[in-house]
Amino acid sequence: MERSSSNNKGKTVQHQFDSFCGKVLKGEASNYRKALARRWRYEVTFSELSEKELNQLYAMDEYATDYYLFQVMGYDVEVKDALIDR
């Protein structure tokens, strides 16, 4: 009789563990679906952005070496385009 009782306890624990694993997997699936829905609502591909929106996403660094320095009437004039010095 003891064998059958301990076997039943083992089956009960196994069923409890299976139930627990099922609940965890359902919760993870729910969290994943919510994350996908949130991403779908707020994320946009670059190809969907307008030119104005794209221009807000970057900044250009400017360095002193990017400019040509000319003296005009006692003032230093910085010129960025090399074609203007010709």
N, C-alpha and C positions, 0 to 999 in steps of 0.2 A: 504494500500500500504506500509506503514512503516514496518509492520510485515514481509512482504516478503523481503524487503530490508535488514532488520536486520538479517533475517534468512539466506539470501545469504551471508552476511558478515561473519556470524558464520561458514557457510560451507566453505567459502574461507579460513578463519583462520585454520579450521580443516584440510583442504587439504594441506595448507602450512606446518602445523605441521607434518602431516603424511609424506610429502615429506622430510622434515628435518630429521625426525626419520629414514627414509629409507636410506638417505645419510650417517647418522652417523653409522648405522648398517653395511652398505656396507664398510665403511672405517675401522671399527673395524674388520670385517671379513678379509679384505685385510691385515691389520697389523698382525693379528693372523697367516695368511698363510705365511707371510714374516718371522715372528719369528720362525715358525716351520721349514721353509726351512733353515734359518740361523743355527738353532739348529742341523738339520740333517747334514749340511755341516761340522760343527766344533766339535760336541760332539761325543765321542766314548765310548762304554761301556767298563768296566774293562776287560771283557772276550775277547775283541778284541785286547787288548794291549799285546805287547811282554813282555818277562821277563825283558829285559833291560829297557823298558819304565816304567814298574811297579816299578822297583827298584829306579827310579828317583822321585817317588811320595811320599816317606816317608823318615824320618830320625830317627835313633835310638839314644836315649839319653844314655849317659854313665855316671855312677856315681862311686865314689871312692869305694863304697861298692860292686861293681860288680867285683872287682879285689882282688886277694890275694897278699900280700906284702911279699917278701922274701929278705933276706940280702944275697948277693953273693959277696964275695971278697970285701966287703966294699961298694957295690952298692945296692941300693934298686931296686928290680926287681918286676914289677907288672905282675901278671899272671891272665889271665881271666878265663881259663879253670881249674876247680877244680880237674880234673883227673890228671893233670901234677904234682901235689904235692904228689902223692903216690909213 
